[in-house]
Amino acid sequence: MFSFLFLVTTLQDSTPIDYAAAFRVPPVIVESARIATTPVLDGKLEEEEWDPFASEATGSTFLQWQPGALNVAAKIPAGKDLVVSLDLSGNGWLIGADNLELRVQIVAGKPVLSGRLVDATNVNGPVWIPLPGFALSSMAAVSSDGDGTTIEATFVDPGLGLLPEEEAKRVSVRMDALDANSGEVGAFVPRVLAPVTFVLSRSAGLPEGLRFKPEGEGKGVVPGQSFRLRYTFEGENKLGLQRIALRSEGPAKLASNLLESPFPIFDNKKRAFIDYDSLVAAGASLGYRVARGTLTTADGLPGLTQISYRIAPPIDVELVRSKVVVSQTDRSQKLTFYIRSNSSKGVDGTVTLSIPDPIRILNGNVRTFRFGPRGRSRQTLELYVPANTVGPYPVTFAISANAWKYEQKGFVNVR
């Protein structure tokens, strides 16, 4: 096995930073199952907003996800950048072309986001591949209290299909605070990462012999409407389970129901069911939220269950990822997108499309829809792509649905 030593001198002093040694230290993480939940990006780490990832001498980090996006946060010393390393196949850094680095820098007090990929398929040596789409798709907020910097960021996949889109995706991750003026880290520097799994439900502290098998994970509900999640348990009455309390965490805590009841009796198939039925307040903030179940056991020790669900707008627009290659001639390109309703009631309105020059939309910028509950339609988007056009281009969908007006984005990558 080869060992690489990579030293960089900071601009502040002459002390070399041994990145090869730093990246060889395995991260000690709190929990490998990372739950889906959406933060409020305001530079503040609020109660139950973030899922702790690791605590190091350089600060504390937090990691969670949602389909197509990665949510990260950190409380780190001033003058540091937050660097997130992901081995998207979990097969080792510097193997293949699936090693992603996401970075949050602080420039003039504002966050600057970037992404790049290590391509290690060439036997002559790995190289960095810049991914400028992350700067267009992602967002962050920062704050400083004099002792350190708080960073909150959501990295959204810019139409590349790199970030996880469904649960049970197993990857390897590490998060580091690196000096802002530390210079370039070579693509050849190895990194040791920790395996994690992205999930829509998890449990902890359950008594031996009790299994948690939820139903309805990831379900969407529009503010002002109701939803149901089923907490299914497999076990026996001799476990002595007494009560269960159900509520939403964090931003949805006051916008949804609180339910507490005696734990039900297991049936002859050794199953017990508890339904969490809740209205979501009309003014609830959007995003993935976590419904928490706390069990009271015979020994008095609490057991914890969590299910992710989504507080959603009435309409989502999804641009299907397609391969668009650079051409030396002008051409048209047809893409597919879907308009989907998240509402349990009828909804109608319009979607207005736009894309930056020099690409143009050829088949009209406005689509109308009228859906019953949970309806959807398939649409075609035809683009004019001039010769030698290259790069990521955001497609903006301006949505008007009943009394709602908002925007969503998809990305066209010409490569």
DATAZI-V905253 format. One record per pair of residues at least 12 apart in sequence whose ideal C-beta (glycine too) atoms are under 7 Angstrom apart, sorted by the first residue. I is the first residue (numbers start at 1). J is the second residue. D is the distance in Angstrom with one decimal. If there is no record, write none. Layout:
i & j & d
I & J & D
I & J & D
//
This chain:
i & j & d
4 & 20 & 5.3
4 & 188 & 5.7
4 & 189 & 5.9
4 & 190 & 6.4
5 & 18 & 7.0
5 & 20 & 5.2
6 & 19 & 5.1
6 & 20 & 4.9
6 & 185 & 7.0
6 & 186 & 5.3
6 & 189 & 4.9
8 & 182 & 5.4
8 & 183 & 4.2
10 & 179 & 5.4
10 & 181 & 5.6
10 & 182 & 5.8
11 & 181 & 4.2
12 & 181 & 6.6
17 & 179 & 6.6
17 & 182 & 5.7
19 & 185 & 5.4
19 & 189 & 5.5
20 & 189 & 5.5
20 & 190 & 6.9
23 & 189 & 6.0
23 & 190 & 6.4
23 & 191 & 4.1
23 & 192 & 6.5
24 & 190 & 6.9
24 & 192 & 5.5
25 & 192 & 6.9
26 & 192 & 4.9
26 & 194 & 6.6
27 & 54 & 5.2
27 & 174 & 4.7
27 & 194 & 4.8
28 & 54 & 6.1
29 & 53 & 5.8
29 & 54 & 5.0
29 & 194 & 4.9
30 & 52 & 4.8
30 & 53 & 6.3
30 & 54 & 6.6
32 & 195 & 6.3
32 & 196 & 5.1
32 & 197 & 6.1
33 & 197 & 5.4
33 & 199 & 4.9
33 & 202 & 4.5
34 & 51 & 6.5
34 & 63 & 5.7
34 & 64 & 5.7
34 & 65 & 5.8
34 & 196 & 5.3
34 & 197 & 6.9
34 & 198 & 5.3
34 & 199 & 6.7
35 & 51 & 5.8
35 & 64 & 5.9
35 & 199 & 6.1
35 & 202 & 5.9
35 & 290 & 6.1
35 & 306 & 5.8
35 & 308 & 6.0
36 & 64 & 6.7
36 & 65 & 5.6
36 & 66 & 5.0
36 & 200 & 5.4
36 & 288 & 4.7
36 & 308 & 4.0
37 & 51 & 6.8
37 & 64 & 5.1
37 & 288 & 5.1
37 & 289 & 6.4
37 & 290 & 5.1
37 & 308 & 6.3
38 & 66 & 5.6
38 & 71 & 6.7
38 & 287 & 2.8
38 & 288 & 4.6
39 & 71 & 5.5
39 & 73 & 6.8
39 & 152 & 5.7
40 & 251 & 5.9
40 & 285 & 6.6
41 & 139 & 6.1
41 & 140 & 6.5
41 & 141 & 4.3
41 & 152 & 4.9
41 & 154 & 6.4
42 & 141 & 5.4
43 & 141 & 4.3
43 & 142 & 5.3
43 & 143 & 3.3
43 & 150 & 5.5
43 & 152 & 6.1
44 & 143 & 6.7
44 & 150 & 7.0
45 & 73 & 6.3
45 & 75 & 6.7
45 & 150 & 6.2
46 & 250 & 7.0
48 & 249 & 4.3
48 & 250 & 3.9
49 & 250 & 4.9
49 & 251 & 6.9
50 & 62 & 3.9
50 & 64 & 7.0
50 & 73 & 5.2
51 & 63 & 6.5
51 & 64 & 4.5
53 & 175 & 6.2
54 & 175 & 6.6
58 & 76 & 5.9
58 & 77 & 6.5
58 & 80 & 6.8
58 & 177 & 4.1
59 & 74 & 5.8
59 & 75 & 5.1
59 & 76 & 3.6
59 & 77 & 6.5
59 & 148 & 6.7
59 & 177 & 5.4
60 & 74 & 6.8
60 & 75 & 4.9
61 & 74 & 4.7
61 & 175 & 4.2
62 & 74 & 6.9
63 & 173 & 6.6
63 & 175 & 6.8
65 & 164 & 6.1
65 & 198 & 4.7
66 & 288 & 4.6
67 & 165 & 5.0
67 & 166 & 6.5
68 & 156 & 6.5
68 & 157 & 4.8
68 & 163 & 5.8
68 & 165 & 5.3
69 & 154 & 5.6
69 & 155 & 6.4
69 & 156 & 4.7
69 & 157 & 6.6
69 & 163 & 6.1
70 & 155 & 4.7
70 & 163 & 5.5
71 & 154 & 5.2
72 & 84 & 5.5
72 & 153 & 5.3
72 & 175 & 6.8
73 & 151 & 6.1
73 & 152 & 4.7
74 & 151 & 4.9
74 & 175 & 6.8
74 & 177 & 6.7
75 & 148 & 5.9
75 & 150 & 5.4
76 & 148 & 6.0
76 & 149 & 5.8
76 & 177 & 4.0
77 & 148 & 5.1
77 & 177 & 6.8
78 & 144 & 6.4
78 & 148 & 5.8
78 & 149 & 5.4
79 & 179 & 6.6
79 & 180 & 5.3
80 & 149 & 6.9
80 & 177 & 4.0
80 & 178 & 6.4
80 & 179 & 6.4
80 & 180 & 6.3
81 & 103 & 5.8
81 & 104 & 6.4
81 & 105 & 4.9
81 & 178 & 5.2
81 & 180 & 5.2
82 & 103 & 7.0
82 & 104 & 4.4
82 & 151 & 5.1
82 & 175 & 6.9
82 & 177 & 6.3
83 & 101 & 6.4
83 & 103 & 5.2
83 & 176 & 4.8
83 & 178 & 5.3
84 & 102 & 4.4
84 & 173 & 7.0
84 & 175 & 5.3
85 & 101 & 5.6
85 & 173 & 6.9
85 & 174 & 4.9
85 & 191 & 5.3
85 & 193 & 6.1
86 & 100 & 4.5
86 & 171 & 5.6
86 & 173 & 5.5
87 & 99 & 5.5
87 & 171 & 6.2
87 & 172 & 4.1
87 & 193 & 5.4
88 & 100 & 6.0
88 & 162 & 6.1
88 & 171 & 5.4
90 & 170 & 5.1
90 & 171 & 5.4
90 & 172 & 4.8
90 & 195 & 5.8
93 & 190 & 5.9
93 & 191 & 4.3
93 & 193 & 6.3
94 & 118 & 6.7
94 & 120 & 4.6
94 & 126 & 5.8
94 & 190 & 5.8
95 & 120 & 6.2
96 & 120 & 6.3
96 & 121 & 6.2
97 & 117 & 6.5
97 & 119 & 4.2
97 & 120 & 6.8
97 & 121 & 5.3
99 & 117 & 6.6
99 & 118 & 4.0
99 & 120 & 6.9
100 & 115 & 6.6
100 & 117 & 5.5
100 & 162 & 5.9
101 & 115 & 6.9
101 & 116 & 5.4
102 & 115 & 5.1
102 & 134 & 6.7
102 & 155 & 5.1
104 & 140 & 5.6
104 & 151 & 5.3
104 & 153 & 5.2
105 & 180 & 6.4
106 & 142 & 5.9
106 & 149 & 6.3
106 & 180 & 6.8
111 & 140 & 3.8
111 & 141 & 6.9
111 & 142 & 5.0
111 & 151 & 6.9
111 & 153 & 6.8
113 & 134 & 6.1
113 & 135 & 5.6
113 & 138 & 4.7
113 & 140 & 5.7
113 & 153 & 6.4
113 & 155 & 7.0
114 & 134 & 6.2
114 & 135 & 5.8
115 & 131 & 4.2
115 & 134 & 3.3
115 & 155 & 7.0
116 & 128 & 5.1
116 & 129 & 6.2
116 & 130 & 5.1
116 & 131 & 5.6
117 & 129 & 4.3
117 & 131 & 5.9
118 & 187 & 5.2
125 & 188 & 6.1
126 & 187 & 4.3
126 & 188 & 5.5
127 & 187 & 5.4
128 & 187 & 4.8
131 & 160 & 6.9
132 & 391 & 6.8
132 & 392 & 6.1
133 & 158 & 2.9
133 & 159 & 6.7
133 & 160 & 6.6
133 & 392 & 3.6
133 & 411 & 6.0
133 & 413 & 6.4
134 & 155 & 6.1
134 & 158 & 5.9
136 & 158 & 6.1
136 & 392 & 5.9
136 & 394 & 5.7
137 & 156 & 4.1
137 & 158 & 4.0
137 & 411 & 6.3
138 & 153 & 6.7
138 & 154 & 6.2
138 & 155 & 4.6
138 & 156 & 5.3
139 & 154 & 5.6
140 & 152 & 6.4
140 & 153 & 3.7
158 & 392 & 5.3
158 & 411 & 4.5
159 & 321 & 5.5
159 & 392 & 7.0
159 & 410 & 6.5
159 & 411 & 3.2
159 & 412 & 6.6
159 & 413 & 5.1
160 & 413 & 6.4
161 & 321 & 5.5
164 & 198 & 4.8
167 & 198 & 5.8
167 & 199 & 5.1
167 & 200 & 4.6
168 & 197 & 6.3
168 & 199 & 6.8
169 & 198 & 4.9
170 & 195 & 6.4
170 & 197 & 5.1
171 & 196 & 6.3
172 & 193 & 3.6
172 & 194 & 6.3
172 & 195 & 5.1
173 & 193 & 5.6
173 & 194 & 6.1
173 & 196 & 5.3
174 & 191 & 6.3
174 & 193 & 4.6
174 & 194 & 6.4
200 & 217 & 3.7
200 & 218 & 5.0
200 & 307 & 7.0
200 & 308 & 4.5
201 & 214 & 4.7
201 & 217 & 5.0
201 & 306 & 6.3
201 & 307 & 4.7
201 & 308 & 6.7
202 & 306 & 5.4
203 & 304 & 6.4
203 & 305 & 4.6
204 & 304 & 4.8
205 & 301 & 6.5
205 & 302 & 6.3
205 & 303 & 4.7
205 & 304 & 5.5
206 & 303 & 4.4
207 & 239 & 5.4
207 & 297 & 5.4
207 & 303 & 6.7
209 & 235 & 5.6
209 & 236 & 6.7
209 & 239 & 6.1
210 & 233 & 6.1
210 & 235 & 4.1
210 & 239 & 5.8
211 & 233 & 6.7
211 & 234 & 4.2
211 & 235 & 6.7
212 & 233 & 6.0
212 & 305 & 5.2
213 & 232 & 4.6
213 & 234 & 6.3
214 & 229 & 6.7
214 & 230 & 6.6
214 & 231 & 5.9
214 & 232 & 6.2
214 & 307 & 4.9
215 & 230 & 4.0
215 & 232 & 5.9
216 & 228 & 6.6
216 & 229 & 4.4
216 & 230 & 5.8
217 & 307 & 5.5
217 & 308 & 5.9
218 & 308 & 6.2
218 & 309 & 6.7
218 & 310 & 6.4
219 & 309 & 5.0
219 & 310 & 6.9
220 & 310 & 4.4
220 & 312 & 3.9
220 & 342 & 4.3
221 & 280 & 5.3
221 & 309 & 6.7
221 & 311 & 6.1
221 & 312 & 6.6
222 & 312 & 6.0
222 & 314 & 5.2
222 & 342 & 5.5
222 & 343 & 4.9
223 & 280 & 5.3
223 & 281 & 6.5
223 & 282 & 5.2
223 & 283 & 6.7
223 & 284 & 4.6
223 & 311 & 6.2
224 & 280 & 6.9
224 & 282 & 4.1
225 & 280 & 6.4
225 & 343 & 6.9
225 & 344 & 5.3
226 & 277 & 6.7
226 & 278 & 6.5
226 & 279 & 4.9
227 & 278 & 6.2
227 & 280 & 6.9
227 & 309 & 6.4
228 & 275 & 5.6
228 & 276 & 6.8
228 & 277 & 5.0
229 & 276 & 4.5
229 & 291 & 5.6
229 & 307 & 5.2
229 & 309 & 6.2
230 & 273 & 6.1
230 & 275 & 5.4
231 & 274 & 4.4
231 & 276 & 6.5
231 & 293 & 5.4
231 & 305 & 6.4
232 & 271 & 6.5
232 & 273 & 5.7
233 & 272 & 4.7
234 & 270 & 5.6
234 & 271 & 5.8
235 & 266 & 6.1
235 & 270 & 6.3
236 & 266 & 5.9
236 & 270 & 6.0
237 & 265 & 6.1
237 & 266 & 5.2
240 & 297 & 6.7
240 & 298 & 3.1
241 & 263 & 4.0
241 & 295 & 6.0
241 & 297 & 6.0
242 & 262 & 7.0
242 & 263 & 5.9
242 & 296 & 4.5
242 & 297 & 6.9
242 & 298 & 6.8
243 & 260 & 6.6
243 & 261 & 6.9
243 & 262 & 5.7
243 & 263 & 5.8
243 & 296 & 4.2
244 & 261 & 6.4
244 & 263 & 5.3
244 & 274 & 5.8
244 & 293 & 5.7
244 & 294 & 7.0
244 & 295 & 5.3
245 & 260 & 4.3
245 & 294 & 4.7
246 & 259 & 4.4
246 & 276 & 4.5
246 & 291 & 6.5
246 & 293 & 5.2
247 & 292 & 5.9
248 & 289 & 5.5
248 & 290 & 6.9
248 & 291 & 5.3
249 & 289 & 7.0
249 & 290 & 4.5
249 & 292 & 5.2
250 & 289 & 6.9
250 & 290 & 7.0
251 & 285 & 5.2
251 & 289 & 6.8
252 & 284 & 6.2
252 & 289 & 4.0
252 & 311 & 6.5
255 & 280 & 5.9
255 & 281 & 4.0
255 & 284 & 3.8
256 & 278 & 4.4
256 & 280 & 5.7
257 & 278 & 3.8
257 & 279 & 6.4
259 & 276 & 6.2
263 & 295 & 6.9
276 & 291 & 5.6
280 & 311 & 5.8
284 & 311 & 5.2
286 & 311 & 5.3
286 & 312 & 6.5
286 & 313 & 6.1
287 & 311 & 6.2
288 & 308 & 5.3
288 & 310 & 5.1
289 & 309 & 5.9
289 & 311 & 5.8
290 & 306 & 5.1
290 & 308 & 5.7
291 & 307 & 4.8
291 & 309 & 6.2
292 & 304 & 6.9
292 & 306 & 5.6
293 & 305 & 3.9
312 & 342 & 4.1
313 & 342 & 6.8
313 & 404 & 6.1
313 & 406 & 6.0
314 & 341 & 6.5
314 & 342 & 6.0
314 & 343 & 4.7
314 & 347 & 4.9
314 & 401 & 4.5
314 & 402 & 6.3
314 & 404 & 5.6
315 & 339 & 6.3
315 & 340 & 6.9
315 & 341 & 5.9
315 & 347 & 6.5
315 & 349 & 6.9
315 & 399 & 5.3
315 & 401 & 4.5
316 & 340 & 4.9
316 & 342 & 6.3
316 & 408 & 6.8
317 & 337 & 6.1
317 & 339 & 5.6
317 & 351 & 5.9
317 & 397 & 4.2
317 & 399 & 6.6
317 & 408 & 5.2
318 & 337 & 6.2
318 & 338 & 4.8
318 & 340 & 6.8
319 & 335 & 6.6
319 & 337 & 4.5
319 & 395 & 5.9
319 & 410 & 2.8
320 & 335 & 6.7
320 & 336 & 4.4
320 & 337 & 6.3
322 & 335 & 5.2
324 & 385 & 7.0
324 & 412 & 5.9
324 & 413 & 6.4
324 & 414 & 4.8
325 & 415 & 6.6
326 & 388 & 6.6
326 & 390 & 5.1
326 & 414 & 5.9
326 & 415 & 6.7
327 & 387 & 6.2
328 & 387 & 5.5
328 & 388 & 6.5
329 & 387 & 5.2
330 & 386 & 5.3
330 & 387 & 5.2
331 & 385 & 5.7
332 & 362 & 6.1
332 & 382 & 5.7
332 & 383 & 6.6
332 & 384 & 5.8
333 & 383 & 4.8
333 & 385 & 5.3
334 & 380 & 5.8
334 & 382 & 5.1
335 & 381 & 4.5
335 & 383 & 6.7
336 & 378 & 6.5
336 & 380 & 6.2
337 & 379 & 5.2
337 & 381 & 5.7
337 & 410 & 6.7
338 & 376 & 5.8
338 & 378 & 5.8
338 & 379 & 7.0
339 & 351 & 6.1
339 & 367 & 6.8
339 & 369 & 5.2
339 & 376 & 6.4
339 & 377 & 5.2
339 & 379 & 6.3
340 & 376 & 4.2
341 & 371 & 4.3
341 & 374 & 5.6
341 & 375 & 4.8
341 & 376 & 6.5
343 & 373 & 6.4
344 & 373 & 5.1
345 & 373 & 6.2
346 & 371 & 6.5
346 & 372 & 5.4
346 & 373 & 6.9
347 & 371 & 5.4
347 & 401 & 5.4
347 & 402 & 5.6
348 & 369 & 6.3
348 & 370 & 4.1
348 & 371 & 7.0
349 & 369 & 6.4
349 & 399 & 6.8
349 & 400 & 4.5
349 & 401 & 4.0
349 & 402 & 6.5
350 & 366 & 5.7
350 & 367 & 6.7
350 & 368 & 5.2
350 & 400 & 5.0
351 & 367 & 4.7
351 & 397 & 5.3
351 & 399 & 5.5
352 & 365 & 5.8
352 & 366 & 5.2
352 & 398 & 4.3
353 & 365 & 5.0
353 & 381 & 6.8
353 & 395 & 6.3
353 & 397 & 6.1
354 & 396 & 4.9
355 & 393 & 5.7
355 & 395 & 5.1
356 & 393 & 5.8
358 & 386 & 4.8
358 & 389 & 6.1
359 & 383 & 5.5
359 & 384 & 6.6
359 & 385 & 5.7
359 & 389 & 6.5
359 & 393 & 5.5
360 & 383 & 6.9
360 & 384 & 4.4
361 & 381 & 6.8
361 & 383 & 6.2
362 & 382 & 4.4
362 & 383 & 6.6
362 & 384 & 5.3
363 & 380 & 6.7
363 & 382 & 4.3
367 & 379 & 5.7
385 & 414 & 6.5
389 & 414 & 5.2
390 & 414 & 5.2
391 & 414 & 6.2
392 & 411 & 5.5
392 & 413 & 5.1
393 & 411 & 7.0
393 & 412 & 4.7
394 & 409 & 5.0
394 & 411 & 5.7
395 & 409 & 6.6
395 & 410 & 4.6
395 & 411 & 6.9
395 & 412 & 6.1
396 & 409 & 5.7
//
